[in-house]
Amino acid sequence: MACHFYVLHSSILDQFYLGHSCEDLNERLRKHLSNHSGFTARSKDWELVYCESYPDKVLAYAREREVKSWKSRKKIKELIEQRR
């Protein structure tokens, strides 16, 4: 089972959302776009802009925490651009 660290972007909010999941990323994105009360409920234009695969949830979560610890929008944009 592959797990993922991923980054979503909302153009309307001009914000990034960082997360991790072991489910299919298309299904995870669908859930972010559905009616719910979480952070991503604030907008319905989230798109997947970056992802990395890991062999387990522990490593995917560790990567999410690492990138969040940067507290740097610039570094997140650089990470995304490296993959393009």
PyRosetta script that sets phi, psi and omega in degrees:
from pyrosetta import init, pose_from_sequence

init()
pose = pose_from_sequence("MACHFYVLHSSILDQFYLGHSCEDLNERLRKHLSNHSGFTARSKDWELVYCESYPDKVLAYAREREVKSWKSRKKIKELIEQRR")
pose.set_psi(1, 120.1)
pose.set_omega(1, 178.0)
pose.set_phi(2, -86.8)
pose.set_psi(2, 142.3)
pose.set_omega(2, 175.4)
pose.set_phi(3, -117.9)
pose.set_psi(3, 162.5)
pose.set_omega(3, -173.2)
pose.set_phi(4, -137.4)
pose.set_psi(4, 145.0)
pose.set_omega(4, 162.6)
pose.set_phi(5, -100.8)
pose.set_psi(5, 134.7)
pose.set_omega(5, -176.8)
pose.set_phi(6, -141.6)
pose.set_psi(6, 159.2)
pose.set_omega(6, 177.9)
pose.set_phi(7, -126.9)
pose.set_psi(7, 128.0)
pose.set_omega(7, 173.6)
pose.set_phi(8, -107.3)
pose.set_psi(8, 153.9)
pose.set_omega(8, 175.7)
pose.set_phi(9, -132.8)
pose.set_psi(9, 139.8)
pose.set_omega(9, 173.7)
pose.set_phi(10, -113.0)
pose.set_psi(10, 119.1)
pose.set_omega(10, 177.2)
pose.set_phi(11, -69.5)
pose.set_psi(11, -36.2)
pose.set_omega(11, -179.9)
pose.set_phi(12, -62.1)
pose.set_psi(12, -47.3)
pose.set_omega(12, -179.5)
pose.set_phi(13, -86.0)
pose.set_psi(13, -16.5)
pose.set_omega(13, -171.9)
pose.set_phi(14, 50.9)
pose.set_psi(14, 51.2)
pose.set_omega(14, 179.5)
pose.set_phi(15, -134.6)
pose.set_psi(15, 156.0)
pose.set_omega(15, 174.9)
pose.set_phi(16, -103.8)
pose.set_psi(16, 151.5)
pose.set_omega(16, 171.8)
pose.set_phi(17, -126.3)
pose.set_psi(17, 127.9)
pose.set_omega(17, 178.8)
pose.set_phi(18, -109.1)
pose.set_psi(18, 134.1)
pose.set_omega(18, -179.5)
pose.set_phi(19, -152.1)
pose.set_psi(19, 178.9)
pose.set_omega(19, 174.3)
pose.set_phi(20, -142.4)
pose.set_psi(20, 152.7)
pose.set_omega(20, -178.2)
pose.set_phi(21, -162.6)
pose.set_psi(21, 153.6)
pose.set_omega(21, 174.1)
pose.set_phi(22, -108.8)
pose.set_psi(22, 6.2)
pose.set_omega(22, 176.2)
pose.set_phi(23, -96.9)
pose.set_psi(23, 168.8)
pose.set_omega(23, 178.5)
pose.set_phi(24, -54.1)
pose.set_psi(24, 133.5)
pose.set_omega(24, -175.6)
pose.set_phi(25, -66.4)
pose.set_psi(25, -31.2)
pose.set_omega(25, 176.1)
pose.set_phi(26, -65.1)
pose.set_psi(26, -40.2)
pose.set_omega(26, 177.4)
pose.set_phi(27, -67.6)
pose.set_psi(27, -40.0)
pose.set_omega(27, 179.2)
pose.set_phi(28, -63.7)
pose.set_psi(28, -41.8)
pose.set_omega(28, 177.8)
pose.set_phi(29, -63.7)
pose.set_psi(29, -41.4)
pose.set_omega(29, 177.6)
pose.set_phi(30, -57.0)
pose.set_psi(30, -41.4)
pose.set_omega(30, 179.2)
pose.set_phi(31, -65.9)
pose.set_psi(31, -38.6)
pose.set_omega(31, 177.2)
pose.set_phi(32, -63.7)
pose.set_psi(32, -32.4)
pose.set_omega(32, -177.9)
pose.set_phi(33, -86.6)
pose.set_psi(33, -8.9)
pose.set_omega(33, -178.6)
pose.set_phi(34, -80.0)
pose.set_psi(34, 174.3)
pose.set_omega(34, 176.6)
pose.set_phi(35, -74.1)
pose.set_psi(35, 115.6)
pose.set_omega(35, 177.9)
pose.set_phi(36, -156.3)
pose.set_psi(36, -180.0)
pose.set_omega(36, -174.7)
pose.set_phi(37, -111.7)
pose.set_psi(37, 11.6)
pose.set_omega(37, -178.5)
pose.set_phi(38, -80.0)
pose.set_psi(38, -175.9)
pose.set_omega(38, -178.9)
pose.set_phi(39, -54.9)
pose.set_psi(39, -43.0)
pose.set_omega(39, -175.6)
pose.set_phi(40, -74.9)
pose.set_psi(40, -4.8)
pose.set_omega(40, 177.6)
pose.set_phi(41, -70.5)
pose.set_psi(41, -14.5)
pose.set_omega(41, -176.6)
pose.set_phi(42, -70.1)
pose.set_psi(42, -13.6)
pose.set_omega(42, -179.2)
pose.set_phi(43, -151.7)
pose.set_psi(43, 156.6)
pose.set_omega(43, 179.8)
pose.set_phi(44, -118.0)
pose.set_psi(44, 21.5)
pose.set_omega(44, -179.2)
pose.set_phi(45, -115.9)
pose.set_psi(45, 21.6)
pose.set_omega(45, 180.0)
pose.set_phi(46, -61.3)
pose.set_psi(46, 137.7)
pose.set_omega(46, 173.8)
pose.set_phi(47, -134.0)
pose.set_psi(47, 146.5)
pose.set_omega(47, 178.4)
pose.set_phi(48, -74.7)
pose.set_psi(48, 119.3)
pose.set_omega(48, -177.8)
pose.set_phi(49, -113.9)
pose.set_psi(49, -9.7)
pose.set_omega(49, -177.5)
pose.set_phi(50, -165.3)
pose.set_psi(50, 144.6)
pose.set_omega(50, 171.9)
pose.set_phi(51, -156.0)
pose.set_psi(51, 153.7)
pose.set_omega(51, 174.0)
pose.set_phi(52, -132.2)
pose.set_psi(52, 141.8)
pose.set_omega(52, 179.3)
pose.set_phi(53, -100.7)
pose.set_psi(53, 144.1)
pose.set_omega(53, 179.3)
pose.set_phi(54, -135.8)
pose.set_psi(54, 154.8)
pose.set_omega(54, -177.3)
pose.set_phi(55, -73.4)
pose.set_psi(55, -17.2)
pose.set_omega(55, 178.9)
pose.set_phi(56, -152.1)
pose.set_psi(56, 167.5)
pose.set_omega(56, -175.8)
pose.set_phi(57, -65.5)
pose.set_psi(57, -35.3)
pose.set_omega(57, -178.6)
pose.set_phi(58, -59.8)
pose.set_psi(58, -45.0)
pose.set_omega(58, -179.2)
pose.set_phi(59, -70.8)
pose.set_psi(59, -38.5)
pose.set_omega(59, 178.1)
pose.set_phi(60, -63.4)
pose.set_psi(60, -42.4)
pose.set_omega(60, 179.1)
pose.set_phi(61, -67.3)
pose.set_psi(61, -38.1)
pose.set_omega(61, 178.2)
pose.set_phi(62, -61.6)
pose.set_psi(62, -40.3)
pose.set_omega(62, 178.8)
pose.set_phi(63, -66.6)
pose.set_psi(63, -41.3)
pose.set_omega(63, 176.9)
pose.set_phi(64, -57.7)
pose.set_psi(64, -48.3)
pose.set_omega(64, -180.0)
pose.set_phi(65, -61.7)
pose.set_psi(65, -39.5)
pose.set_omega(65, 179.7)
pose.set_phi(66, -61.0)
pose.set_psi(66, -50.4)
pose.set_omega(66, -177.5)
pose.set_phi(67, -66.4)
pose.set_psi(67, -39.9)
pose.set_omega(67, 176.9)
pose.set_phi(68, -61.6)
pose.set_psi(68, -33.9)
pose.set_omega(68, -178.5)
pose.set_phi(69, -67.2)
pose.set_psi(69, -19.7)
pose.set_omega(69, 177.5)
pose.set_phi(70, -62.9)
pose.set_psi(70, -33.8)
pose.set_omega(70, -176.7)
pose.set_phi(71, 48.0)
pose.set_psi(71, 42.6)
pose.set_omega(71, -175.5)
pose.set_phi(72, -138.3)
pose.set_psi(72, 109.9)
pose.set_omega(72, 176.4)
pose.set_phi(73, -60.8)
pose.set_psi(73, -39.2)
pose.set_omega(73, -179.9)
pose.set_phi(74, -61.2)
pose.set_psi(74, -44.7)
pose.set_omega(74, -179.6)
pose.set_phi(75, -67.1)
pose.set_psi(75, -35.5)
pose.set_omega(75, 177.4)
pose.set_phi(76, -65.5)
pose.set_psi(76, -43.1)
pose.set_omega(76, 177.7)
pose.set_phi(77, -61.8)
pose.set_psi(77, -40.9)
pose.set_omega(77, 178.4)
pose.set_phi(78, -63.3)
pose.set_psi(78, -41.0)
pose.set_omega(78, 178.0)
pose.set_phi(79, -59.2)
pose.set_psi(79, -45.9)
pose.set_omega(79, -179.3)
pose.set_phi(80, -63.8)
pose.set_psi(80, -43.6)
pose.set_omega(80, -178.7)
pose.set_phi(81, -65.4)
pose.set_psi(81, -30.8)
pose.set_omega(81, 179.0)
pose.set_phi(82, -59.9)
pose.set_psi(82, -32.3)
pose.set_omega(82, -177.1)
pose.set_phi(83, -85.6)
pose.set_psi(83, -11.3)
pose.set_omega(83, -176.5)
pose.set_phi(84, -87.1)
pose.dump_pdb("model.pdb")
